[in-house]
Amino acid sequence: MPGTDARRAPPPVAVDTMGGDNAPEEVVAGAVAAVREHGARLVLVGQAPRIRQQLDLHGVAGEIPIVHADEALGMGEGALASWRKPRSSVAIACHLIRQGRASALVSAGGTAGVVATSRLRLKGQQGVMRPAIAVALPTRPRPTVLLDAGATSDVRPETLVQFAALGTAYAEITTGLQRPRVGLLNIGSEPGKGDKVTRKAYELLSSGQPGIEFVGNVEGDQLLSGVADVIVTDGFTGNVALKTMEGAVRMAFGELRASLSSARTARLGAALQRRQLRELRDRLDSETYGGGVLLGLNGTVVIAHGAAGARGITSACVLAQRLAAGAIVDRIRDHVAATRTSRFRRQHGEKEQPDPGQP
């Protein structure tokens, strides 16, 4: 039937133009690039006069819709900002999602403020214990999903099982894999390693969870090895691991640049390998992946790096639209429901039914 695809297309992505170290200039520039180069459907949320001024500079005045917001979350504001600023650009964007006028939120604002406001306005999905931030690690042949990267520090074993379900749903959309491999971040590969929480989580995951392809423990030195497509841990550990890797990458590139410019022959070799070095830089650059995604709410929230430039915002907009088109919220609901059903059956001694899709 003509027009069916158009009706099924998700609403536009709401972009918080006031969040981030480089707002609104770089945020608007990245949004414009997402529209021009990737056909993204966006609505810009923030102080309308400043947004219009930036759109004029890019020659697209009137082409991207704007929703005015009186306030903005400061980069240093914490969780209480969600209550103090009910008219912030993040809060208004969440309101658009709840109304069905937006499919997702992109913000480069401070993580604490964005997470708290999103949780307050969008609420957690039914059955989800705690939300988690999923980030992409630059592994080959495809990125590895790490979660939680900072939303929930104190977890129970069952929470980590749910993180595995959330990460599986996310990886299915972003990597195209039908059964992503899930690993549990731990201090050793053996089943008996770790504290009480990780040992119990290992037991639950290895007992068989519908839709989760558990491959065992993953140690810290394997985070970038590609041994798993999804790696789950608590938000404290995940955030430390992520920032440690980011710092190591920056140091390594700094040393590489210094080495390649230290002598004439080194500079010549760098010139001959320019394309390969550029590809390596892009693969390791966090702006390539768009940022972290807050999973487990009644809406999709992509949190770009606070220092993101236009390129990072463009990547975040494209990621948000892709997740919305893939119905990430519905996928998470189905995966979480499957793990809850499985746990109920084990607790009551019921036999698991075979998956009709499996041989």
C-alpha positions in Angstrom: 0.0 0.0 0.0 1.4 3.4 -0.9 2.7 5.4 2.0 2.9 2.4 4.4 6.7 2.8 4.9 6.3 6.5 5.7 3.7 5.8 8.4 5.9 3.2 10.0 9.0 5.5 10.1 9.8 6.5 13.7 9.4 10.2 14.7 12.5 12.4 14.5 15.3 12.3 16.9 15.4 15.1 19.5 18.8 16.8 19.8 19.7 18.7 22.9 21.5 21.7 21.4 22.4 23.2 24.8 24.4 20.3 26.2 28.2 19.9 25.9 31.4 21.9 26.1 30.9 23.1 22.5 27.1 23.9 22.5 25.3 25.1 20.6 27.7 25.7 17.7 29.2 22.2 17.3 25.9 20.5 18.2 24.0 22.3 15.5 26.8 21.8 13.0 26.7 18.0 13.7 23.0 17.9 13.5 23.0 19.7 10.1 25.6 17.2 8.8 23.5 14.3 10.0 20.5 15.7 8.0 22.6 16.5 4.9 24.8 13.5 4.7 22.7 10.7 6.3 19.1 11.8 5.8 18.5 11.9 9.6 15.2 13.3 10.7 15.8 15.6 13.7 14.1 18.2 15.9 16.4 20.7 17.7 15.6 21.5 21.3 17.0 24.5 23.1 17.1 28.3 23.1 15.4 29.0 19.8 17.1 32.3 18.9 20.5 30.8 19.3 19.6 27.7 17.3 18.2 29.8 14.5 21.3 31.9 14.4 23.4 28.8 13.9 21.1 27.3 11.3 21.4 30.6 9.4 25.1 30.3 9.3 24.7 26.8 7.7 22.1 28.0 5.2 19.4 25.7 6.5 17.1 28.2 8.3 13.6 26.8 8.5 14.6 23.3 7.3 15.0 21.6 10.7 12.2 22.0 13.2 13.0 23.7 16.6 11.3 23.3 20.0 12.2 26.0 22.4 13.5 25.2 25.9 14.1 28.0 28.5 16.8 26.2 30.5 19.9 24.1 30.0 21.7 21.6 32.2 25.2 22.8 33.1 28.1 20.3 32.5 28.9 20.3 36.2 25.3 19.8 37.4 24.5 16.5 39.0 21.4 14.4 39.5 19.5 17.2 41.4 19.4 19.3 38.2 16.6 17.0 37.0 14.3 18.6 39.7 15.8 22.1 39.7 15.4 22.6 36.0 12.1 21.1 34.8 12.2 23.2 31.6 15.7 22.2 30.6 16.3 21.1 27.0 16.9 17.5 28.1 13.6 17.5 30.0 11.7 19.0 27.0 13.2 16.4 24.7 12.1 13.6 27.0 8.6 15.1 27.0 8.6 15.0 23.2 9.5 11.3 23.4 6.6 10.6 25.8 4.2 12.4 23.5 5.4 10.4 20.6 6.8 13.5 18.8 10.4 12.2 19.1 11.8 8.7 18.9 15.1 9.3 20.8 17.2 11.9 22.6 20.8 12.9 21.7 22.7 15.0 24.3 26.3 15.9 25.0 25.4 17.2 28.4 26.9 16.0 31.7 26.2 12.3 32.2 24.8 12.6 35.7 22.3 15.3 34.7 21.2 13.6 31.5 20.8 10.2 33.2 18.8 11.6 36.1 16.5 13.7 34.0 15.9 10.9 31.5 15.1 8.4 34.3 12.7 10.9 36.0 10.9 11.9 32.7 10.9 8.6 30.8 10.7 6.1 33.6 12.2 2.6 33.5 10.8 -0.1 31.3 8.5 -2.6 33.0 10.6 -5.4 34.5 13.9 -3.6 34.1 15.6 -3.3 37.5 18.2 -0.7 36.7 19.2 1.1 33.5 22.7 0.7 31.9 24.9 2.7 29.6 26.2 0.8 26.7 29.3 1.9 24.8 31.1 0.5 21.7 34.7 -0.7 22.1 36.9 -0.5 18.9 37.5 -4.2 18.3 37.7 -6.2 15.1 35.9 -7.3 13.0 33.1 -5.4 14.7 32.7 -3.2 17.8 32.2 -4.9 21.2 29.4 -3.6 23.5 30.4 -2.8 27.1 27.8 -2.2 29.7 27.3 -0.7 32.3 29.6 2.2 31.7 28.4 4.4 34.6 24.6 4.4 35.2 24.4 1.8 38.0 27.2 1.2 40.4 25.6 -1.2 42.9 24.2 -4.3 41.3 22.8 -7.7 42.1 23.5 -10.9 40.2 20.1 -10.6 38.5 20.9 -7.1 37.4 23.9 -8.3 35.5 21.7 -10.9 33.8 19.4 -8.2 32.7 22.4 -6.1 31.5 23.2 -9.2 29.3 19.7 -9.0 27.9 19.9 -5.2 27.3 23.3 -5.6 25.7 22.1 -8.4 23.5 19.2 -6.3 22.2 21.6 -3.4 21.5 24.2 -5.6 19.7 21.5 -7.2 17.5 20.7 -3.8 16.0 24.2 -2.3 15.9 26.1 -5.3 14.7 23.4 -7.3 12.9 24.3 -10.5 14.8 21.4 -12.9 15.6 23.1 -14.4 18.7 25.8 -12.0 20.1 28.2 -13.7 22.4 28.0 -12.4 26.0 30.9 -12.3 28.4 31.1 -11.4 32.1 33.9 -9.1 33.1 35.9 -10.7 35.9 39.3 -11.1 37.4 39.8 -14.6 36.0 38.4 -16.9 33.4 37.5 -19.7 35.9 33.9 -20.0 37.1 34.8 -19.6 40.7 36.6 -16.3 40.3 35.3 -12.9 41.5 33.2 -11.6 44.3 29.8 -13.0 45.4 27.9 -10.9 42.9 29.9 -12.0 39.8 30.1 -15.6 40.9 26.3 -15.8 41.3 25.8 -13.9 38.0 28.1 -16.5 36.3 25.9 -19.2 37.7 22.7 -17.6 36.5 24.1 -16.9 33.0 25.7 -20.3 32.5 22.5 -22.1 33.5 20.9 -20.9 30.3 19.0 -17.7 29.6 16.7 -17.5 26.6 18.2 -15.3 23.9 21.6 -14.9 25.7 24.6 -16.7 24.3 26.9 -16.7 27.3 30.6 -17.6 26.7 32.0 -17.2 30.2 34.2 -14.8 32.0 36.3 -12.1 30.3 39.4 -10.6 31.9 40.4 -7.0 31.6 43.2 -7.7 29.1 40.6 -9.3 26.7 38.3 -6.2 26.5 39.7 -5.3 23.1 40.3 -8.9 21.9 36.9 -9.5 20.4 36.3 -12.7 22.4 32.8 -11.5 23.1 30.3 -9.2 21.4 28.8 -8.0 24.6 30.6 -7.6 28.0 28.7 -7.0 31.1 29.8 -5.5 34.5 28.7 -3.0 37.1 28.7 0.7 36.3 31.7 1.5 38.6 33.9 -1.1 37.1 32.8 -0.4 33.5 33.4 3.3 33.8 36.9 2.8 35.2 37.7 0.3 32.5 36.4 2.6 29.7 38.3 5.7 30.9 41.4 3.6 31.4 41.2 2.4 27.8 40.5 6.0 26.5 43.5 7.3 28.4 45.7 4.5 27.1 44.6 5.1 23.5 45.4 8.9 23.8 48.8 8.1 25.2 49.6 5.6 22.5 48.6 8.0 19.8 50.7 10.7 21.4 53.7 8.5 21.4 53.0 7.4 17.8 52.8 11.0 16.6 56.1 11.8 18.4 57.8 8.8 16.8 56.5 9.5 13.3 57.8 13.1 13.5 61.1 12.4 15.1 63.1 12.0 11.9 62.9 12.6 8.2 62.7 8.9 7.4 59.9 8.4 10.0 58.0 11.3 8.4 58.4 9.8 5.0 57.1 6.4 6.2 54.1 8.1 7.9 53.3 9.9 4.6 53.3 6.5 2.8 51.0 5.0 5.4 48.7 8.0 5.7 45.5 6.2 4.7 46.1 3.3 7.0 47.0 5.7 9.9 43.8 7.7 9.2 41.7 4.5 9.3 43.3 3.5 12.6 42.7 6.9 14.1 39.0 6.8 13.0 38.5 3.3 14.4 39.9 4.2 17.8 38.3 7.7 18.0 35.3 7.7 20.3 33.5 10.2 18.1 33.2 7.5 15.5 30.7 5.6 17.6 28.4 8.4 18.8 28.7 7.9 22.5 27.0 5.8 25.2 23.3 4.7 25.0 21.2 4.6 28.2 19.2 1.4 27.9 16.2 0.3 30.0 14.0 3.3 29.8 10.8 4.0 27.9 12.8 5.8 25.3 16.2 5.8 23.7 18.9 8.2 25.1 22.3 8.6 23.4 24.8 10.5 25.5 27.6 11.9 23.4 31.0 12.9 24.9 30.9 16.2 26.6 33.7 17.5 24.5 32.2 16.1 21.2 32.7 18.1 18.1 30.3 18.2 15.1 31.5 14.8 13.9 30.7 13.1 17.2 27.2 14.7 17.3 26.6 13.5 13.7 27.5 9.9 14.8 25.3 10.2 17.8 22.3 11.3 15.7 22.8 8.5 13.2 23.1 6.0 16.0 19.9 7.2 17.7 18.0 7.0 14.5 19.3 3.5 13.8 18.3 2.3 17.3 14.8 3.9 16.9 14.3 2.3 13.5 15.3 -1.0 15.0 12.7 -0.7 17.8 15.4 -1.0 20.6 12.8 -0.4 23.3 10.6 -3.2 22.1 13.6 -5.6 21.7 14.7 -4.9 25.3 11.2 -5.5 26.6 11.1 -8.9 24.8 14.6 -10.0 26.0 13.9 -8.9 29.6 10.6 -10.7 29.6 12.3 -13.9 28.4 14.9 -13.8 31.2 12.2 -13.2 33.9 10.1 -16.1 32.6 13.1 -18.3 32.6 14.0 -17.4 36.2 10.4 -17.9 37.4 10.4 -21.4 35.8 13.6 -22.4 37.5 12.5 -21.1 40.9 9.3 -23.2 40.6 10.9 -26.3 39.2 9.3 -26.1 35.8 11.1 -27.6 32.9 12.3 -25.1 30.2 10.5 -25.4 26.9 12.8 -25.8 23.9 13.2 -22.9 21.6 11.2 -23.8 18.4 13.8 -21.8 16.3 16.7 -23.9 17.5 17.5 -27.4 16.2 
